[in-house]
Amino acid sequence: MFSDWTSADWTSNATSLLLFFVAYVLSVRQGDILKQVRGVSAEVQRLQEATAELEIREKIGVIEARTFETRQGVPGAVFMLQQDTIAVLPLYEHASQHLRSRYEEALSGALSVLSQPLTGSQNPDELARAIASHADDLEKRGLTDEPRALRACLSKVVAERPLGQERLAD
């Protein structure tokens, strides 16, 4: 059977076997690399969540302080309250459920204060529009609970508004 093979046949078969072995070794190495990449991705995700948690915790305290300052009539507190509340929105989806609930409470308090006519806010609906827009973005990415919670915060404030006052952004 092998006696009629030429050196070209032997070379061709040996090269094929060598290429098969090299491809196998490379696929095993590629599998190891993919496992490492998944591990690094998981670690990056964990670090992003930890950073989001830290930032949101800090901002919740700032939002509560700015809400108090706004109630007291401190100049500039309204603008800073709006900006601090908006700053949390990109991180909101990465936070734990407990922290999201704390932010929603702080957000409801801020919206309640900003919707009162005595706060001196030139545009009380700016924050509501930003929240509604972010909720829409979250829905487009397939999330359901987070947008629902943000809209619930907006609904509470709309329900609390006295008659005759204009509505927050839809």
Secondary structure as UniProt FT lines:
FT   TURN            3..4
FT   HELIX           7..72
FT   TURN            75..76
FT   HELIX           77..92
FT   TURN            93..94
FT   HELIX           97..114
FT   HELIX           117..119
FT   HELIX           125..140
FT   TURN            141..142
FT   HELIX           145..160
FT   TURN            163..164
//
